[in-house]
């Protein structure tokens, strides 16, 4: 039996967290290749540490079926163009520190051509559709507890850090530095968030704030109004406990304070632990990788189910085998909140996106575009679709179709 009254916690990390810096760089690489060729293949991993940026992975810039010489030449050309793009991404985050500086960090790129054995399983031919880029399981989730149809603890954690980044970039609160983490503990009654019990914020800051040392109490006084400004009224109470920079000063941060790697914040990127995760990261992967595209499709379908009023909560799982186009399984769980038989949705939902093959997903959501650097921080889900095609998986354009078959 599922519980309706409980306490749940989720965390987020800022764009300046070392792992998120790595994610941003890896997705900048994905965007660079897709801008040159929408059919490019990318699997880029990034390491960042004290004044050092290292890229590694497999890429193919040319079109499927193109000549080896053509692919090699285009790949080489794009790889040569990456360094200024990577440095610009780090500059945009805001790193101009002694231990990690966008212009001074050492840069090394070890990207190389994609394995021909992987390519032969993924590329479409006259005899078969394009196969999945890897085996695996992917999940999508939606809940009506927030306007974004996301779990409340994670949504609030993201909102806090996004607001702190806004006032840092604008200069309104210039004492803040890029690295930060947040955590929100929410009490639920009858499945609804009714109170925030604990708020944790740890933010990197400059060495001195005005004439005062940068004590946790001083930092709390600066950031608390911004936090309170993004939390829905009534959820923060007199009983809410605040933990701001609980370890004390936080001056050394980002890649200088801790090494960062692509793909280490998969729970932050998805549902904050409120839903299962298949284990695959998103950043650094082109959309033929179902770790990314199928997870987006599952969120898209789950969100539309909830937006259509067919359930208050929806979890979807899909699975694939490398080189095989057809999904191996498709599962729907409405958590006993549904107005429709989940088995019926298991038949209907894949067909709404062309059978949920990798190519059908990419075409339906228009994923073969340079839209990924913007996803690297503050979650891949619960965002607003933009005019350039970013976050297309957050649209609710299947609602009418779902209502008609309910």
N, C-alpha and C positions, 0 to 999 in steps of 0.2 A: 504494500500500500504506500503510495506517495504521500509525503508530508506536505501540509499546507502552511504550517507555522514553524519557522526555523530561522537561523542566522546564517548568512552566507557572505563571503569576502572574495573580492577580486582585486587585482592590481593592474597598473599600467606603467609604462616607462616612456620617457620623453624622446623626442627626435635626437637629442644629444646623448642619450644612453649609448655606450659603446656598441652594443649589439644592434641598436637601431641605426647608428652611423654605418655599420657594415651592411645592413639591409638596404639603406638608402643608396649606397654606392652600387650594390649588386643590381638593384632595380634601375639605376641610372644606366648601367651597362645594357640591361634588357631593352630599355627604351631606345638607346643608341642603335642597336641592331635592328629593332622593329621599324624604326624610322627609315633605315636604309632599305629594308626588305621585310614586308609583313610576314613572310614565310621563314624568316631566320630562326635558327635554333640557338638557345642560350641556356647554359647551366653554370652560373657564375657564383663562386664563393669568395667572400672578402674577409680578410683579417685586418683589424686596426689595433695598433698599440702605440706606445709612446713615439710620436713623430714618425710613424711608419704605416704605410698602406700597401697591402699585398692582395692582388687579384689572382685567382686560379680557376680553372674549369674548362668546359668544352663548349665550342661555338661553331656555328656554320652560318655564314652570312648569305651565301648564294641560294638560289631557288632549288627546290627538290628536282633532281634530274639534270641539274646544270653540270657543266664540265668541271673536273677537278681543278683545272687551272683557273677557271673563272671564280669558283668558290674561294680558292686560296687567295687570290688577288684581292677580292672584295673584303674577305675576313681581315687580311693584313691592313688594308686601308682603314677599316673601322677601328681595329685595335690601336692603330697609331693615333687616332683621334680621341681616344678615351681619356687620356690624362687630364687635359683641361676641363673636361666634363666632370670628372671625379673631383677635381679640386674645387670646381664651382659648387658642387653639391655640398662639400664640407664647409665652404665659405657661407653658403646659404643657411646651414644649420647654425653657424655662428662661432666656429672654432678659430680663434686667433690667439691661442695661449702658448706659453713657452713650451709646454710638453706636447701640444698637438695643435699645429697651425696649418691652415689650408694651403698656404704657399710654400711652407718649409718642410713639411713631412716628406720623407723619402717614399718614392712610389715605385712599385715593381708589378709588372703584369706577366702572368704565366698562363694566359688563356691559350688554348690550342684547339685544333680541329676536332669536331665531334667524331666519336667512334662510328666507323662505317657499319658495324654490326648493330648498333642501336638505330642508326638511320634507316637501315633496311627493314626494321620492324615497324617503324613509325610512318614512313612515307607511304602515301597512297600510290597504287599502280592501277593498270587497266583491270586487273583481276580482283583487287581488294580495296576497301576503303582505308583511310588513314587509321592506323592503330594507336592505342594509348602509348604514351611515352614511358610508362613504367607500370608495374603492378601496384596494387595498393587499395586502401579503403579511405573514403573521404566522407565527411559529415557536414551537414548544414543545420542551422537551428534558428528559430524565431520565437519570441514571446511577446505578449501584448502588455508587459509590465511597464514599458516606456514607449514614447512616441516613435522612436526609431525601431521598435520591435526587437530590442536588444535587452539582455540581462541588465538590471539596474546597477549592480555594483561595478560592473565593467564600464558601462556607459558613463557613470559619474566619475570613475577614475580617469577615463580618457578626457572627459570634459575639463577636469581640473588642470591637467597638464597642457591641454591645447590652449586654455586661457592664459596660463603662465607663459607659454611660448609667445602668445600674441603680445602681451605687455612687455616681454623682454625684447622682441624684435622692434616694437614701436618706440622703445626708449622710455615708456611710461614707468617701467620698473627696471631700470638699467643695471641694478646691482645683481640681477639674476644671471647665471651662466647656463649653458645649454643642458647639462646633465641633470635629470630629475626622475623621481619615482613617486607614485601615489598608490594608495590602497584604501579601499572603502569597505566597511562592514555594515551590512544592511539587515535589519530585522523584518521578517515577513509575517504577516497574519493573513490567513485564508488565501495564500498565494500572492499577496500584494505587498510591495515594499511600503512600510509604514514609518520607519524610523532609521536614521543612521546612528549607529552606536559608536563607531570608531572611524577616525580619519587620520591617515598617515601620509605625510608629504616630506620627502627628503629632496632638497634642491641645492645644487651647486650655486655658489655665490662668490662675489668679489671679496677680497680680503677685508676691506673695511666698508662700512655703510655710513656715509656722512662722517660725523665725529664719534660714532659709536662702533664698538667692535661688533662683528657679525655673530652675535649669540643666537641660539635657537629662539629665545623669547623675542628678540628683535626681528628675526626672520618671520616668525609667526605673525607678528603685528603687521608686517608688510603684505604677506600673501593671503592671510585669512579672509579679507574682504573679497578677493578674487575668487577664492574657493566658494564662499557663501553665495556669490553672485551667479554661479552656474548650477547650484543644487536646487531642485524644486522646493518651493516654500513648504515649510512644516516638517521636513525630514530631518533637518538639523535642529536639535533641541538643546536645552540647558544641560542635559545629561550626556550629550555627545562628547566623547573624549578626543582630544587633539594630540597628535604626536608629530611635531614639526622638527625636522633634523634631530631626531632623538639621540644620535651618536655625538652631537656637538657640531663643530665647524665642518663645513663641506666645501673646501676650496680646491682641492685636487680631484678632478673628476674626468669624465669622458674616457677616451682611449688612453690617456696618460695615467688614469687611476686604475683602470682595469681593461684588459684586452677585450675586444669585441669580435664576434663572429656572426656571419649570416645565419639566420634560421634558428636562433636560440630563444626566441620569444614567441613560440607558436601559440601559447595559450593567451597571451596578451593580444596577439593578432586576430584571435577568433572570438571565443565566448567566455573568457575568464574562468574557465572550469565549470561553467553551468551546463555544458554539453560535451559529449565525447569528442575526441580528436583522433584522426587517423594516423597522426605521427609525422606527416610530411610538411615541411615548411613551404612558404610561398615565394618569398623574395629571391631574386636571381634566376628565376625560371620563366622561360617563354610559355605561352598558353597551350602548347601541345603537351606540356607536362600536366597530367590530370591531378597531381597533387594540388595544383593551383586552380586550373579551370574547372574541374569537377567540384571542388570545394565551393567555388563561386556559384556554380550552377545549383548545388544543394541549398545554399543560403537563399538564392533567388527563388527557388521553388517553395522552400519552407516559409519565407517571408510572404509570398503571395497567398499561401494557404491561410496564414494568420490574418493577413490584411483582408481576405475575402470573408472573414468571420466563420471559417469552417472549423477552427480550433483556437484555443488561447495559447497553446504551445505546440510546436511541431519540430521533430527531429527527423532528418532524412540521412540515410546511409546509401552510398553507392560503391561498387567495387569494379576493378578492371584487371586485366592481364596485359602485360607488355605486348605490343604488336597486334592486339585484338581490339576491334572497334566497338563491338557490342558490349555494354555493361554486363558483368557476370551476375550482379544482383542489384536490387533496388528495394529499400526498406523504408517504411514510414511509421513513426510513433507519434501519436497525438497526446500522449500522457493523460489519457482519460479525460481530456477536455474537448473532444471533437464532436462535431455535428454530422460526421460522415464516416463511413467505414474506411479505415486506413488501407485495407486491401484494395478498395476501389481506387484510391489515390495512387497506389503503387502501379496500377495499370494506366491511369490517366496522365500523371505528371511527366513521365519520360517522353510521352508522345507530344506534349506541348513544346518540347525543345528538340524535336526531330529524332527521337529515340535515344537521346543522351549519349550519342557517340562523340568522341573528342572533337571532330570537325563540326558537327551540328551545334555543340555547345559554343565553340568559338565563333561560328557564324551568327548564331542567335544573339549572343551577348556582344558581338563585335569586338572580340578580344585581341585581334591581331593589330593592335595600335600601340603607340608609345604612351601608355597611360599608367605606368606602374610605379614610378618614383613617388608619386603622390600617395601611394598606399602604404609606404614603408613605416609610417608612424601613426599612432592613435587609432589603430585597428583597420582591418580590411572591410569590416562590416559595420552597419549602422551609420553610414556616411550618405551624403546627398549626391545623387548622380550629377555630373557636370556636363557642360556644353561640348567638351572635347571627347566625351565617351567614357570618362573615368567613372568607376563605380556603377556601371550599367547593371550589375547584378543586384543593385538595390532598388531597381524599378519595381512597381507593382502593377505592371501592365497585363498580368494574367488574371486579375481579379474577376473581371466579367466572365471570362471563359470558365473559371472555376465555379462561380456562382451558378452558371447555367447547367452544370452537370451535377451539382450537389443534390 
